[in-house]
Amino acid sequence: MDLVTALAVVGTVAGVMSVVVALVQGRQPRDPAPVGDPVPPSANGARRAPSLTTPDDSPRPALTAAHVAQALHPPTGRLGQIHGRRDALELLNSRLAAPDGHFQVLAGMGGAGKTTLALALAESAERQGRSVWWVSATEERSLLGSLLGLALTLGASPAHVEEARAGVRNAADVLWERLETESGWLLVFDNADDTGVLTLGNASARDGSGWLRATQAGLIVVTSRVKDQGDWGRHGVLVPVPCLDSAAGARILQDLAPHAGSSAEAQTLAERLGGLPLGFHQAGRYLGSPFALERTFTSYLAALDDRFPLLMGQTTDPRSGVTQTWEVSLDSLAAQGRAHARPLLRTLACFAPSVDITSTLLDLQVLGDGLGLADMAVRSGLEALLSVGLLELGAPPDPDEVASVAVHPLVAAASRQHLDVHIAATAARALQVATGRLRSDAPEDWPVWLQLLPHVRSLLGLPPAALDSGGLAAIAWAVVSSCSALRWSGAWSAPETLTSDALRQAESLGPDHEAVLCIRYQRALAALYQGRLGEAESQLSGILTAQLNTLGPDHPATLATRHEAAHLLVEQGRLAEAESACRDVLRDQLRVLGPEHPETLATRHWLLRVVGERGRCAEAEAGYRDLLRIRTRVLGPEHPYTLMTYNNLGLQLSYQGRFAEAEQMYSELVETRLRVFGSNHPYTLQARANRASVVTELGRVQEAEEELREVLAAELRVLGEEHVNVLDARYELARAVCAQGRHQEAEEELRAVIDVENRVLGPEHHLVGDARLALSKSLASQGRREEAIIELQELLDLQTRTLGPDNQRTVATRDSLAAAEGSGT
């Protein structure tokens, strides 16, 4: 070969090398020097190889195989201590040792630690003496350069590499001709979040004929946010990279900030960060800084909600900042024509994080109407968010339901930084529609209400400034419905916090807004059902005044408040007033709502209760039997209202001494309420206590005592020490104990009950009189006749004045007094 020919060959190789260097560095290569052009002499007269220069023309060394190898070396210096990934690493190492022809896709949401897991595998492979190459798959041009550079290091023809760069030859073929001659290697494609970057010509990532192919020569590992198996084809195997558990997260936090607190405190912070490794590293690095304002895990946790953008957004690389990393995924989806995924995620982030957002809320039409999208666009947006890990699938749905999804807590927190009125209103409307489709009094709907409750609370946490009046009202109405469902389901204290938070959020709607008045009504009922009768009376009075002024006397909400005010009088033992109030509201309900409206029937129920308590038990019994027939037909035999009437019918039988009939009714009622309501519902426990009371009258006192002790233990947990149901169960227990001859024990229990009832119900309440009558019998049974007579005389005077001389309670006290006085003659 002559000198000119030799120089031409050298020039060709050098030109190809310079192209590859430029591609590896992610920039456009300069045009290679024409073949055969003379190369200027060096200062000492020697020839020098052509060099590739930077844009400022400063010289750079010529490409060598060592340079390419260095560019492809895994950045294992970034790797810290690995926690919680043992199973995944063992799986990957086993597939590295025995490739099965599939490439492995480490798939998970941004920040889940996919790259860290791949680096750990790369380091393990290097320790085993394997060849390891690491390429970034974030940009198509630099990926091409990196992989052609790898082909060069493996011995590919420079001319073939140049042809591949020019598009004349298939670049993947050039690489794979060399890869298949090697064995035991590991090739990592990092951050392949856009599978389009992996497309080569007409070969996509899923085809198995492009960059990603089936091979047993080595192992290909891809890290990606794309979790859809369809994007990877049958040669790809998804290896999910989930978030870590709180124990592993705590260890990471303590590695990074060893002086920030205990393991338990670190674990609490890890739970708040949702197990996200990126969150752990940001928090740990912050706490490890000598200039951090928060120096402990506990103080960091306390500051997180108020200073989330600062604590979780301090980074120059969008991929390494919690507040920014998921915007990368959303930008990628937007570039693919799925920009609607962004507002959809913002909307779903308004709901409770890490809690299933079920089909009840995922109404495609409601979400679409709010965001200005077609139903199909909402569906594709959900699929897109799932595909990049910004949503997770929830629990498997029933066959006829749409799948549920959940939002990671940090994704939700980051998304809420972009909250606007339009987004918040869409979420509020979705919640209102979801609650509006459920019945608060239907036991079959109660599990759905419990699923919705965290989302109700979450929307109550949205700042009022982010909501317009429509959004505020939508949330307020959802709260009203939720409180009603909670009360029916037996969670009588739960509405307290909901109503307080809702009133604060809805303050700008004004005190006389209908939804605000209904929230106040629900708060009053929470006090009433928990036995705080004075508080409930004050609240209902204020609500009724406002409703009369704004809604008018015949509005259903006004009638409902009047009904509960009459119910309250019954509970307070103000029986004459209660009967008059019930008759007044019933008259208006019959006119406005009709005779078979549930609220009309509810007022009839309480009117009959008053009639029975005032001693007209036969009248009450007949009324309850008629009401039971109507409620069974209108509402169903197992509706809570129907079962309430059944309970009170048994009470009237008991008042008339028909204990065997009453026991049969209560036994049936207990069985039904256990099945429909569950064992801890206050109504179930009440039915059990009522049954035990008639069992005592039938002489099976030990059986009654055992039942009452079980009921009392449950009621104390559910209702608290001063609830009237608890006091009633204690009264019945004392009667059962006294009937077994343990009179002193019964006396102590009764005095304790009377003390609380005097404070809670007032000394004139008829239930206090029941306990005092039982106390007098206990005293008489202990031979303390004079004390019993004094107690009975005082009680008779009180009952004659408050209940009337012919009331069954007054008659019972009079008979007991006569017996006590007669026993001394």
Salt bridges, closest charged atoms under 4 A:
ASP57 OD1 - ARG30 NH2 2.61
ASP100 OD1 - HIS102 ND1 3.34
GLU123 OE1 - ARG127 NH1 3.53
GLU126 OE2 - HIS73 NE2 2.88
GLU162 OE2 - ARG165 NH2 3.09
GLU163 OE1 - ARG169 NE 2.93
ASP173 OD1 - ARG213 NH2 2.67
ASP193 OD2 - ARG225 NE 3.41
ASP193 OD2 - ARG319 NH1 2.65
ASP255 OD2 - HIS83 NE2 2.64
GLU294 OE2 - ARG307 NH1 2.43
ASP305 OD1 - ARG272 NH2 2.73
GLU327 OE1 - ARG342 NH2 3.17
GLU327 OE2 - ARG346 NH1 3.24
GLU327 OE2 - HIS418 NE2 3.78
ASP331 OD1 - ARG342 NH2 2.66
ASP363 OD2 - ARG437 NH1 2.62
GLU392 OE2 - LYS227 NZ 2.78
ASP441 OD1 - ARG439 NE 3.15
ASP441 OD2 - HIS639 NE2 2.65
GLU496 OE2 - ARG532 NH2 2.70
ASP501 OD1 - ARG504 NH2 2.17
GLU514 OE2 - HIS555 NE2 3.49
GLU535 OE1 - ARG532 NE 2.74
GLU537 OE2 - ARG574 NH1 3.09
ASP554 OD2 - ARG591 NH1 3.02
GLU564 OE2 - HIS563 NE2 3.83
GLU564 OE1 - HIS567 ND1 2.89
GLU571 OE2 - HIS567 NE2 3.03
GLU577 OE1 - ARG574 NH2 2.94
GLU579 OE2 - ARG583 NH2 3.07
GLU579 OE1 - ARG614 NH1 2.76
GLU579 OE2 - ARG616 NH2 2.91
ASP584 OD1 - ARG587 NH1 3.32
ASP588 OD2 - ARG562 NH1 2.74
ASP588 OD1 - ARG591 NH2 3.22
GLU596 OE2 - ARG633 NH2 2.60
GLU613 OE2 - ARG609 NE 2.86
GLU613 OE1 - HIS766 NE2 3.90
GLU613 OE1 - ARG809 NH1 2.60
GLU619 OE1 - ARG616 NE 2.85
GLU621 OE2 - ARG625 NE 3.13
GLU621 OE1 - ARG658 NH1 2.75
ASP626 OD2 - ARG604 NH2 3.10
ASP626 OD1 - ARG629 NH2 3.50
GLU638 OE2 - ARG675 NH1 2.76
GLU661 OE2 - ARG658 NE 2.95
GLU663 OE2 - ARG700 NH2 2.49
GLU697 OE2 - ARG735 NH2 2.15
GLU703 OE1 - ARG700 NE 2.75
GLU705 OE2 - ARG709 NE 3.01
GLU705 OE2 - ARG742 NH2 2.94
GLU707 OE2 - ARG688 NE 3.07
GLU707 OE2 - ARG691 NH2 2.88
GLU710 OE1 - ARG688 NH2 2.78
GLU722 OE2 - ARG759 NH2 2.42
GLU732 OE1 - ARG735 NH1 2.61
GLU745 OE2 - ARG709 NH2 3.38
GLU745 OE1 - ARG742 NE 2.95
GLU747 OE2 - ARG751 NE 2.94
GLU747 OE1 - ARG784 NH1 2.73
GLU749 OE2 - ARG730 NE 2.64
ASP755 OD2 - ARG759 NH1 3.85
GLU764 OE2 - ARG801 NH1 3.05
ASP770 OD1 - ARG809 NE 2.83
GLU786 OE2 - ARG785 NH1 2.90
GLU787 OE2 - ARG784 NE 2.94
GLU791 OE2 - ARG772 NE 2.53
GLU794 OE1 - ARG772 NH2 3.25
